[in-house]
């Protein structure tokens, strides 16, 4: 013998009231991200992302400055 149980009402989805309207304190869903907002999509056409190009430039300049400083130290130290 099986007895059917009456259907139980489902609780409303989170952030909505019983009438289906958003509750006053609910947080709206996140906005859709555009393709250009994705990481690595800052610059199209197969070019480096702007942040990577800037970082690479800074590292190259800093590396050359350090190498120049070391070269100067060895030149001044070797002349004595």
C-alpha positions as CSV (number, residue, x, y, z in Angstrom):
1,X,0.0,0.0,0.0
2,X,1.4,3.3,-1.0
3,X,-0.2,6.6,-0.1
4,X,0.5,9.7,-2.1
5,X,1.6,12.6,0.0
6,X,0.2,16.0,-0.9
7,X,2.6,18.3,-2.9
8,X,4.5,20.5,-0.5
9,X,4.9,24.1,-1.5
10,X,8.4,25.1,-2.6
11,X,10.1,27.9,-0.8
12,X,10.7,31.1,-2.9
13,X,14.0,31.5,-4.7
14,X,16.6,33.3,-2.7
15,X,16.3,37.1,-2.9
16,X,12.6,36.9,-4.0
17,X,9.4,37.3,-2.0
18,X,6.5,35.0,-2.2
19,X,5.0,37.0,-5.0
20,X,8.2,36.5,-7.1
21,X,9.3,40.1,-6.8
22,X,12.8,40.9,-5.7
23,X,13.0,41.5,-2.0
24,X,14.2,45.0,-0.9
25,X,17.6,43.8,0.5
26,X,18.4,41.4,-2.4
27,X,21.6,41.8,-4.4
28,X,21.1,42.1,-8.1
29,X,22.9,39.4,-10.3
30,X,26.3,40.4,-11.6
31,X,26.4,42.2,-14.9
32,X,27.4,40.3,-18.0
33,X,31.1,40.7,-18.7
34,X,32.0,42.0,-22.1
35,X,34.7,40.3,-24.1
36,X,37.2,43.2,-23.7
37,X,36.8,42.8,-19.9
38,X,38.2,39.3,-20.0
39,X,41.9,38.9,-19.0
40,X,44.2,38.8,-22.0
41,X,41.7,40.5,-24.2
42,X,42.8,44.1,-23.6
43,X,44.3,44.5,-27.0
44,X,43.2,42.5,-30.0
45,X,44.9,41.6,-33.2
46,X,47.5,39.3,-31.6
47,X,49.3,42.1,-29.7
48,X,50.6,41.9,-26.2
49,X,48.2,43.0,-23.5
50,X,49.1,46.6,-22.4
51,X,50.0,45.6,-18.8
52,X,52.4,42.9,-20.0
53,X,54.1,45.2,-22.5
54,X,54.5,47.9,-19.8
55,X,55.9,45.4,-17.3
56,X,58.3,44.1,-19.9
57,X,59.5,47.6,-20.7
58,X,60.1,48.4,-17.0
59,X,62.0,45.2,-16.4
60,X,64.2,45.7,-19.4
61,X,65.0,49.3,-18.4
62,X,65.6,48.3,-14.7
63,X,67.8,45.4,-15.9
64,X,70.0,47.7,-18.0
65,X,70.3,50.2,-15.2
66,X,71.5,47.5,-12.8
67,X,73.9,46.1,-15.4
68,X,75.3,49.6,-16.1
69,X,75.8,50.2,-12.3
70,X,77.6,46.9,-12.0
71,X,79.8,47.7,-15.0
72,X,80.6,51.0,-13.5
73,X,81.6,49.4,-10.2
74,X,83.9,47.0,-11.9
75,X,85.5,49.7,-14.1
76,X,86.1,51.9,-11.1
77,X,87.3,49.0,-8.9
78,X,89.7,47.6,-11.7
79,X,91.4,50.9,-12.3
80,X,93.0,51.0,-8.8
